[in-house]
């Protein structure tokens, strides 16, 4: 039975739960991508959570968003002619076994868009989901970085000549980052959403494999704030920030100069001055410091490596250089 378009109410709730994409399994249960619909009418906003199996924070945030939107809809605080779709995960198979990428061939779904309905498995998943979600006016992805680490919460857009920083400011997050697409980015969800006509935003918070409650709440509130300001829901919350727009190309990358045990001195959001020690790299056998990472300029730490081990030339920090004293 093809359950792809079957919509039903979750038992004991009023949640409108739908199978967005179904892939038949040969030796186990079918793979299903599940979505939750709120409101009705114009396809206004789609929110995507975990695309990779280790994106637990992103999965958690979507679950909490489903809970919040359900309560808002029950109160009658949803616009009568707007629809929101939330898809918590596109890669539950890998989450179940603790793998980051697709469990069978180690491919990354977020490098497969817009997909191919006749291609490899992850290409088919991407194509099947994208066919549904590219109908929405706005798209939000709870994203993670390709290198393990922690960000200042921010909203990110690809520079496709279709990006709108004024819309990104409605999330009320401290920073709006504009990224110049590379060849690798052209197969991501954010890029393909934008070029297909959806205003796409990636929301980054402080965790991936673990749950950081404070930044998760900040990310969820940012989406609810955006929906409120776009007239989709009635929602009262803190007004947030007037976002500072920065170009990712203007940030300073600080790479490790040696391999070893990573001892972080500065964290995200910290202000540093030129010459400050930001991290130490310790010899794993002998215990001594083999290298120190120093701030190349005055600025604010935007991204910081998190893992306890680091290899040579790995990105350790991204620094927003302070232009004015």
C-alpha positions in Angstrom: 0.0 0.0 0.0 1.4 3.4 -1.0 1.0 5.6 2.1 2.8 8.6 0.6 -0.2 10.9 0.6 -2.1 9.4 3.5 -3.0 12.1 6.1 -4.3 11.1 9.5 -4.7 12.3 13.0 -2.2 11.0 15.5 -4.1 8.9 18.1 -5.1 11.0 21.1 -4.2 14.3 19.5 -5.3 16.7 16.8 -2.0 16.6 15.0 -2.3 16.3 11.2 0.4 13.8 10.5 1.3 12.9 6.9 3.7 10.6 5.1 5.6 13.0 2.8 7.7 10.3 1.2 7.7 6.5 1.4 10.5 4.1 0.3 9.7 0.4 0.3 12.1 -1.7 2.4 13.2 -5.1 1.2 14.3 -6.6 4.5 12.8 -4.2 7.1 10.0 -1.7 7.6 9.5 1.0 4.9 11.5 4.2 5.2 9.1 7.1 5.7 9.5 10.9 5.9 6.8 12.2 8.2 5.4 15.8 8.2 3.0 17.7 10.4 0.7 20.3 8.8 -0.8 23.3 10.6 -3.4 25.7 9.3 -4.7 25.5 5.8 -4.7 27.5 2.6 -1.6 29.1 1.1 1.6 27.0 1.4 3.4 29.6 3.5 6.3 28.0 5.4 8.1 24.7 5.6 10.5 23.8 8.4 13.0 21.0 8.0 14.9 19.4 10.9 17.4 16.6 10.8 18.9 15.8 7.4 21.8 13.9 9.0 21.6 11.1 11.5 23.5 12.9 14.2 21.5 16.1 14.1 19.8 15.5 17.4 19.5 19.2 18.4 17.8 19.9 15.1 15.4 17.0 15.5 14.6 18.1 19.1 13.9 21.6 17.9 11.4 20.4 15.3 9.6 18.3 17.9 9.3 21.3 20.2 8.1 23.4 17.3 5.4 20.9 16.5 4.3 21.0 20.1 4.2 24.8 20.1 2.4 25.2 16.8 -0.2 22.6 17.9 -0.9 24.6 21.0 -1.2 27.8 19.0 -3.6 26.2 16.5 -5.8 24.8 19.3 -6.1 28.4 20.7 -7.3 29.6 17.3 -4.2 31.8 16.8 -3.4 30.5 13.3 -4.3 32.6 10.3 -7.3 31.0 8.5 -5.6 31.0 5.0 -2.0 30.0 5.8 -0.4 26.6 6.1 2.9 25.5 7.8 4.5 22.1 7.3 7.1 20.8 9.7 9.3 17.8 8.8 11.4 16.7 11.8 13.7 14.3 10.0 14.7 13.1 6.5 17.2 10.5 7.8 15.6 8.5 10.6 17.4 5.3 9.5 20.8 6.8 10.3 19.6 8.4 13.6 18.4 5.0 14.8 21.9 3.5 14.4 23.9 6.6 15.4 25.4 7.4 12.0 25.8 10.9 10.5 25.2 10.0 6.8 22.9 7.5 5.1 23.4 4.2 6.7 23.8 2.1 3.5 26.2 4.0 1.4 27.4 6.9 3.6 26.0 9.6 1.3 24.8 13.0 2.6 21.2 13.8 1.8 22.0 17.5 2.1 24.4 17.1 -0.9 21.7 15.5 -3.1 19.2 18.3 -3.9 17.1 18.8 -5.9 17.4 15.0 -6.2 16.7 12.5 -8.9 13.6 10.2 -8.7 15.5 7.6 -10.7 18.9 8.0 -9.0 20.6 6.5 -5.9 18.6 6.1 -2.7 19.4 9.5 -1.2 18.8 11.2 -4.5 15.4 9.7 -4.6 14.6 10.7 -1.0 15.7 14.3 -1.8 13.7 14.4 -5.0 10.5 13.0 -3.4 10.7 15.5 -0.5 11.7 18.4 -2.6 8.7 17.9 -4.9 6.5 18.7 -1.9 8.5 21.4 -0.1 9.4 23.6 -3.0 5.8 24.7 -3.2 6.2 26.8 0.0 6.9 30.5 0.0 9.4 30.3 2.9 11.7 27.5 3.9 13.5 27.1 7.2 16.2 24.5 7.8 17.5 23.8 11.3 21.1 23.2 10.1 24.4 21.9 11.3 28.0 22.7 10.1 30.2 20.2 8.3 32.9 20.6 10.9 32.0 19.8 14.6 31.8 22.9 16.6 29.6 25.6 18.2 28.2 28.8 16.6 26.7 32.0 17.8 23.0 31.4 17.0 22.3 33.0 13.6 20.3 32.8 10.4 22.2 32.1 7.1 21.3 32.7 3.5 23.0 31.7 0.2 23.9 34.6 -2.1 21.9 33.7 -5.1 20.7 37.2 -6.1 17.3 36.1 -4.6 18.2 36.4 -0.9 16.4 38.9 1.2 18.3 40.0 4.3 15.3 42.1 5.5 13.2 38.9 5.8 16.1 37.2 7.6 16.0 40.0 10.2 12.5 39.1 11.1 13.9 36.0 13.0 15.4 38.3 15.5 18.7 36.5 15.8 22.0 38.3 16.6 23.6 37.7 13.2 22.6 37.3 9.6 25.3 35.5 7.6 25.4 35.7 3.8 27.4 32.9 2.1 28.8 32.9 -1.4 27.8 29.4 -2.8 30.7 27.1 -3.7 30.3 24.1 -6.1 29.6 22.0 -3.0 26.7 24.3 -1.9 24.8 23.9 -5.2 23.4 20.6 -4.2 22.2 21.7 -0.7 18.6 22.2 0.4 19.1 25.9 1.1 20.6 26.7 -2.3 18.0 24.7 -4.3 15.1 26.1 -2.3 16.2 29.6 -3.2 16.8 29.1 -6.9 13.4 27.4 -7.2 11.7 30.5 -5.8 11.4 29.7 -2.0 12.9 32.2 0.4 15.2 29.9 2.3 16.9 30.4 5.7 19.2 28.1 7.6 19.0 28.6 11.4 22.1 27.5 13.3 22.3 27.0 17.1 24.9 25.8 19.6 24.7 22.0 19.3 24.3 19.1 16.9 24.9 15.7 18.6 23.7 16.9 22.0 20.9 19.1 23.1 21.6 22.7 24.2 18.3 23.8 25.7 19.1 27.6 25.7 20.1 27.8 22.1 17.3 25.4 21.1 14.8 27.7 22.7 16.4 30.6 20.9 16.1 28.9 17.5 12.5 27.8 18.1 11.5 31.3 19.3 13.2 32.7 16.2 10.9 30.7 13.9 7.8 31.5 15.9 8.8 35.2 15.8 9.2 35.0 12.0 5.8 33.3 11.6 4.2 35.9 13.8 5.8 38.8 12.0 4.6 37.3 8.6 1.1 37.2 9.9 0.8 33.4 10.1 0.3 33.0 13.8 -0.4 35.2 16.9 2.5 34.8 19.2 3.9 37.1 21.8 7.6 36.8 22.7 10.8 38.8 23.3 11.4 41.1 20.3 14.8 39.5 19.7 17.8 41.3 18.1 18.3 43.7 15.2 20.5 41.3 13.3 24.0 42.4 12.2 24.6 41.4 8.6 28.0 39.9 7.9 29.5 38.2 4.8 31.1 34.9 5.6 34.0 35.8 3.3 34.8 38.7 5.7 35.3 36.4 8.7 38.8 35.3 9.7 39.5 31.6 9.8 41.9 30.4 12.4 43.3 26.9 11.7 45.2 24.6 14.0 48.9 24.5 13.5 49.4 21.0 15.0 47.5 17.9 15.9 46.8 16.8 19.5 44.4 17.2 22.4 42.5 20.5 22.0 42.2 22.7 25.0 39.8 25.6 24.3 40.4 28.9 26.0 37.8 31.1 24.3 34.2 30.3 23.5 31.6 31.6 21.0 30.5 35.1 21.8 33.8 36.0 23.5 35.5 39.2 22.6 39.2 38.8 21.9 42.1 41.1 21.3 44.9 40.6 18.9 47.5 38.2 20.4 45.1 36.6 22.9 45.5 32.9 23.4 42.4 31.3 22.0 43.3 27.6 22.4 46.2 25.3 23.2 47.1 22.0 21.6 48.6 19.5 24.0 50.8 16.5 23.1 48.6 13.4 23.9 51.6 11.3 25.2 53.9 13.8 26.8 51.4 16.4 28.2 53.2 19.5 27.1 51.7 22.3 25.0 52.9 21.8 21.4 51.0 24.8 19.9 48.9 27.8 20.8 46.3 29.5 18.7 46.4 33.3 18.9 43.8 35.9 17.9 45.0 37.5 14.7 42.9 40.6 15.3 40.4 42.2 17.6 36.9 40.7 17.2 34.2 38.3 18.4 34.4 34.5 18.3 31.6 33.4 15.9 32.5 29.6 15.7 34.6 27.4 17.8 35.8 23.8 17.3 34.4 21.5 20.0 35.9 18.0 19.7 38.6 17.1 22.3 41.0 16.1 19.5 42.1 18.2 16.6 44.2 17.5 13.5 46.6 19.8 11.8 45.1 22.6 9.6 41.6 21.9 11.0 39.3 25.0 11.3 39.4 25.9 15.0 37.7 29.3 15.1 35.8 31.8 12.9 36.3 35.4 14.0 34.2 38.4 13.3 36.9 41.1 12.9 36.1 44.3 14.7 36.2 47.1 12.2 35.7 50.0 14.6 36.9 50.6 18.1 
